[in-house]
Amino acid sequence: MIRYTFDVGGLGIKFIKFEDNKEIANDKFEYSKRVDAFRVDLLDVLEIIKNTYQNETNDFEVGISIPGYVDTKNYRVLSESAITNINQDIFKIINHKNMKKLIIENDGKAATLGEYNFGLENKPETYIHMTIGSGLGGGIIINDKLIKGSQLKAAEFSKLFVNLNSNEITIAAQVAGLGANIVKYSRSKKLDKLISGIEFMNLVDSGDEIATRLFDEWTTTLAKLIINIDYVLDFDLLTLGGGISENKDFYKALVTKINQYENKLENPEVAKRIKISSLKNKAGCYGCLSILNK
């Protein structure tokens, strides 16, 4: 069976086409990079997806990983994120005469399933996956079961408060996602378009003052957030995914800060239980494949 899988993010869509669980094609579709168009309309997303398989003559299945609270039974996104105008019947809009199955899942949870089922050699009892992209997604698996929660909000790391001693509302998505730093830098420089994640890290490496400050704040927040999560779940393993996970300087800086804080809090060996995702930026698509295989 042919499977078209799509991992929808705030900056673009990752696509992998599978046949019998083997990759036979992949691509990435980018949205407008203008700063004032950081959010994208769901209808535009669905148009890109449908155009990918509109000429398919064989029977096929489709899997979509997308941000927000997701109603997997009724094919609807229930909360806005980088994706707006969400009140859409996804099945109706993207249906095709040869499409035999459609699944949708929250992007963080899909990436968690992908890494768990295709990226890990050993299955930990308490496992967390964190995707660092335009926002901060994730998922939790305990005793081989994906935890969704009563309101589908489990592991929505982007929504966590990060300033507990202030009346001002600041959530993790505003400071702990790569997208937030890209927007902040681009706006501070009054650029006509958003820089890419690679460009941002190149600026950090070159010693750019603004980029370096944002990077320091970013990794500090992430380090504290991960330690907080460990105190709640006492995880066996946490994997880091998303494009930034492939950057060695990012990982080194994050682990260094985690070690600094864990020593002060007498919470040893947190960093030793954190690893880079094996699937990296492909985990969301592999998560869709995992669900389609059921």
ABEGO torsion letter per residue (X at the ends): XBBBBBBBBAAEBBBBBBBGGBBABBBBBBBBABAAAABBBAAAAAAAAAAAAAABABBBBBBBBBBEBBBAAAGBBABBBABBGABBBAAAAABBAABABBBBBBAAAAAAAAAAAAABABBBABBBBBBBBABBBEBBBBGGBBBAEAAGABGBAAABBABAABABBBBAAAAABAAAAAAAAAAAAGBABBBBAAAAAAAAAAGBAAAAAAAAAAAAAAAAAAAAAAAAAGBABBBBBEAAAABAAAAAAAAAAAAAAAAAAGBBGAAAABBBBAAEAAAAAAAAAAAAAX
